[in-house]
Amino acid sequence: MRHAAGVTLWALLLIGPALGLAATMLLRGAPAYGPASLTLLAIVVTWSAYALYMLRRAVVAPLRTTSALLQGLREGNFSVRARADIADDDVGVLLHEFNALAAWLQTQRLTEVEASALLTTVMSELESAVLAFDDRHVLRLANPAAARLFARPVESVLGMTAEELGCEPLLQSSEPGLVSLDTPGASGRWDVRHSSFRQDGLAHHLLVLNEVSRALREEERLAWRRLIRVLSHELNNSLTPITSIANSLARFVERADMDDGSRADVRRGLGVIESRAESLNRFLRGYATLAKLPPPTIQDVAIGPVVERVAALQPSPLLEVVPGPDVVVRADPDQLEQLLINLVRNALDASHESGGLAQVQWHVENTGDVEVRILDRGRGVTAGADVFVPFFTTKPGGTGIGLALCRQIADAHGWHVSLENRANGPGCVARLRLPATRLAST
């Protein structure tokens, strides 16, 4: 029976007996308070009460069922379904529409969850730093690349203000541009994009930061490679005949008729020519490593043994190794070792001038990255000097290769290397940050 027909029937059954009793008493003229009348009245009242209960049940029960179903939707339970889904009944039509709504909401929820998972995956894989601030300039969203800027986990930077993060000046400009940033996790030139969006009716700010320093360094490195190849070609074309002529002259001097003083002077001069030619050859061979550095062969590498090997290759009473945690990084072990050798050798050269200690230490950051530090007690670096540029050196007889090679190896791995003056005393601290580490015991 349809719901509307059932409600109508119970309404008729509710009022019908009373109307029939009243009509009978009027037609027969029966006394209102006779025994028969009272008995009939009691039967009518009892039946009317039962009919009223059934009428209320027929009206209220579907409403309660619908209310419970709607409460389930409000609480996010989109899997709930109504059983009395009858297309030719009024309540059935309502429940049918409810089931269709619940199915649509469930589909939308699944689509939203999948889209959120995709967005989370894309955000985590982006090399660009993405930060979203609310209308009070409080950070509400950040991807792992953004967290690495501050050398902290994503969870710890959420809720911080733009001023605390040093990003307040970036929110004051809506025009894209290049800025120099020096954060706990990185430093260099960044392309900054600032846009706005609305959420829950409130304005929010979106910052996207792309590091351009590495790309600029790669372009610079390609230019240096071309220059080195040209220099190598031209100098080798000159050095080869110079060396050959010097050797021929040396043999000629041995046979020539001249006094011993003159022969010694000529030998001395030819020795200088040969020595300088050999120095230029070593110079060119050293810079050839910059132009011919192979791509890294990535594998699991434990930091501790690498540092111990580097220290063993640089035996010095001025070198101290502070043991750190047993951690593993993804790296080319040979290139990592060469990078650390260059940094340690640079620190020892600086420490020899002052007689202070050079120290190697490493630890795990809150982000899970490993930071290797090489500290010295030298004179420090001049403010503004780019010590990682090829040919740059402050050492007598230096070639400017070591630190340039360090930067090239770090960039090839996606690491960050820096050299700066120590804040708590004389000397420098070289920092090498290696991401995506794990404990060696796990």
Buried (B, 14 or more C-beta within 10 A) or exposed (E): EEBEEBBEBBBEBBEBBBEEBEEEBEEEEEEEEEEEBEEBBEEBEEBBEEBBEBBEEBBEEBEEBBEEBBEBBEEEEBEBBBEEBBEEBBBBBBBBEBBEBBEEBBEEEEEEEEEEEEEEEEBEEBEBBBBBBBEEBBBBBBBBBBBBBBBBBBEEBBEBEBEBBBBEEBBEEEEEEEEEBEBBBBBBBBBBBBEEEEEEEEEBBBBBBBBEBBEEBEEEBEEBBEBBBEBBEEBEEEBEEBBEEBEEBBEEBEEEEEEEEEBEEBBEEBEEBBEEBEEBBEBBEBBBBBBEBEEBEEEEBBBBEBBBBBBEEBEBEBBEBEEBBEBBBBBBBBBBBBBBBBBBBBBBBBBBEBEBBBBBBBEBBEBBBBBBBBBBBBBBBEEEEEBBBBEBBBEEEBBBBBBBBBBBBBBBBEBBBBBBBBEEEBBBBBBBBBBEBBEBEE
